[in-house]
Every structure is written in C-alpha cells, then in structure tokens.
Amino acid sequence: MPGIPRDKSPDTTLALLREGYPFITNRCRQLGSDAFVTRMMLRRVVCMRGEEAARVFYHPGRFTRNGAIPRTTFALLQDKGSVASLDGEAHRVRKRMFLSLMKPEAVREMGDALERAWRATLPAWSRMDRVVVRDEIGGVLCRAACDWAGVPLTEAEAVERTREFRAMIGGAGSVGPRAWRGRVLRARTEGWARAQVEAVRDGSLAVRDGSALEVIAWHRDDGGELLPVKVAAVELLNILRPIVAVDRFITFAALALHQHPETAREAAGDDRYLEMFTQEVRRFYPFFPVIGGRVLEPFEWRGHRFAERDWVLLDLYGTNHEKRVWGDPDRFRPERFVIWDGSAFNFIPQGGGDFETGHRCPGEWITIELVKRAVRMLVNGMGYVVPRQDLTVSLSDMPTGPASGFVIQRVEAVA
Ligand code: HEM
C-alpha cells in the first residue's frame, strides 16, 4: 500500500538525542522505508533519507527553514533576518551576495590566509608538550577568517572570538547549559560584529574592496536599502563562524590521515587524490545530522500529502551513508569519488540542490579548499607524532569528533 509508514512511539525526541546521527537510518531500517512519520517535541514530523528524498526536499520553493529547527539551535547558527530565514526573491538577492564572495580567486585567498595563520602558529605548537588539534585549529581558522574577510582582530579578540564561535557550534545540537552558554556568548559576538559594520559605514575603518566585511556592510537588499546593522552583523557572523567550524572537518582529516596512512602518502603529491580525500572526509564523518524544513507549497509524495507548514527532517548523514549509492558507506575510501556521478542530491554534507535558488551552503568551496590546505600542511608542512589516545568517535554526540580531540606531539615546521 502506498504511503509513508508511521513510527509507533508516542514521541521520539529522546530517542533522537540518545541515538544521535543514526536515528533516522535506524528507524528506516526497522520500517523498511526511507521515510517515516513520527512525533518530536510533540509535533508531527516526516523524517526522510536518501537521494530521492533529497530531491523532493530540495525542489525549488517547496520548503522554508523558518520554524524548522528548534529556536535555540536557529539562534546559535543563523538567527533572525539571516539568509537562511528568507524565501523567494528576498532569499535570492541575499544569497547572491554570499555567492559573490565565493569566486575561485577569493577561495584561493582564503586558503592562503589559512596557510599563513597555520605557519605563524607552528613555533608555538612546537613548544607545547601536546597539541589538541580540535582545540587549537579553531584559533588558526578564526585568525585566517578575519584576515580574509577584512575584519581587524587583536590577539586578545582572536582568543575570545574563537571561544565564542566554538561555543555556538558546540551548543547547536543541545538544549540546556551548553546551548545557553552559546547564546550568551553569541550576544557578545554580535555586539562586536555590529561595531565592525558601523565602523565601515561611518568611515572609521578602511576596509579592502571586495572583502566580505565591505560587501556585507554596503549590500542592498531587494528593496534597495542597506541591511539593518543587526542583520549585517548576523551575516558577517554567518561567514566567520562556519569558517571556524571547519575545525571539525580538519580534525577528522587528521584522524583519517592517521588511521589510513596509505591515504596520507597518496594525498602528499597528487592533487586529484587530495580532492577525493577531502570529499571522503566530508562524506564519511558526521557533522550536520539533519536539515529541517516547513512546507511552503503543498505537494504529494509516495501517496502522502504534505500540507502547508508540515514539518520535515532530511537526514544528511544517512544520505551520505546510503548503501544503494555508496556500496560500502562505512569504509573510508577516497577512491570512491573517481566514479561518483556528481549528483547534487546523494552527497549532501552541506545541503543539496541548487546554490542560488535553494538554501544549499554557499561555503562548500571554501570548506573544501580549507580542508585541502590543512591536509597539505599536515602531510608536507609539519612533522609530528600521534601518541596513544582515545580516538573513538561517538555517534550519539551532535556535533561530534574524536574523544581525545586528536592529540599530536613533537610538532616541528617543515620548510
Ligand atoms: C547553510 C553545513 C561551512 C555559510 C548550510 C546548511 C548546512 C551547512 C547543512 C543548510 C542547508 C539547507 O538549509 O538546506 C555546513 C558545514 C560546514 C559549512 C557542515 C563546514 C564547516 C560553511 C562556510 C560558510 C557557510 C565555510 C561561509 C563561508 C552558510 C550560509 C548558509 C549555510 C550563509 C545559509 C544558506 C541559505 O540559507 O541559503 N551550511 N556549512 N557554511 N552555510 Fe554552511
């Protein structure tokens, strides 16, 4: 019989928090379907996974992100007035602003900024008894992001901003103290970002033409008006914070190089392989578990009627691990990308579909560049040893990473 099966539990919120990333996949297996209806936070929701589901979800204009993830998470990651909260023409105009910052030359400059900041920090790492990559790389990324975006940053500010950005990302998957801490810190960071925008507008800060800060400060929305300072500040943070969040992929990349040393040898000299290695890091390791949407335009799929405001969760992690597409999804195997079909719907660590008309992450090219540059630094730009430590990656923590944070020792720069 057509239709989408129903999970029998009265509410699955706690199961999601307990099981973490595999939650949707677990139930899909039990129910023999790649979509099911359940209740979370006392609301009905359709959970779905896989290429076909992603195609349905990313059909242009079908879903809004408003009201689609818990308010605390939204406040930490995007917030009111941000591009993610917009739909239709207003979204398209704002999204073009983000995409204008992602030209190949700008992406390369972001990579150069990372390399500079990384090399500058190596002497300090070489004096440290142990370097926890997860904890240290965020600071490197924060300095590089501000340098690239045209935002001045003192050393003291670099430490504070890194702490704040990391708390926002770390708190996004939780409720309670971790999320509250993220919100308190977010308010402080927003005050700082507002001051940057105001300084550009009143001429007290000279900023590079075409830098992210300059573009955001002078961007005009579809009504032809400058963005309200608060919204411009939110969008500046929407560039800086996710660049710092790439620390999670870089930590995973370091873990993969360690656990699969043959890939390190290949990645050292072969750019094509390095690209595939980076894609495999984004596919294999868990980061954003799901993306939520509320129906804007009613539609029908599999005999199920999706009415306006219905809530849907698309499983990003589960889609990247779908057996039908990937064959052996739970093996780390960069070579799989030799024959990947390039679909915008089966490999969706940062969302899928069209960049301009949909909500797909505009930061994908920067993310890929940063991970590639990081891998080059790790395999060619420095020496280190990896001591024994707990490298378990728990799938029930969201977001997650290796338990130890990936510790390295005896760091030395290689010219
Ligand atoms: C949106 C993931 C890095 C800026 C998104 C979405 C996801 C995502 C899942 C939502 C897609 C949707 O709603 O359909 C990630 C991950 C990253 C990352 C895992 C790795 C660290 C970046 C970077 C930037 C960025 C580096 C900017 C430089 C944004 C923005 C949006 C977004 C502005 C909202 C787009 C819109 O609503 O149209 N990202 N992202 N992200 N991301 Fe990223």
Boltz pocket constraint, residues with backbone or C-beta under 6 A from the ligand:
constraints:
  - pocket:
      binder: B
      contacts: [[A, 65], [A, 83], [A, 84], [A, 85], [A, 95], [A, 98], [A, 238], [A, 239], [A, 240], [A, 242], [A, 243], [A, 245], [A, 246], [A, 247], [A, 249], [A, 287], [A, 288], [A, 290], [A, 291], [A, 292], [A, 348], [A, 349], [A, 350], [A, 351], [A, 352], [A, 355], [A, 358], [A, 359], [A, 360], [A, 361], [A, 362], [A, 363], [A, 364], [A, 366], [A, 367]]
      max_distance: 6.0
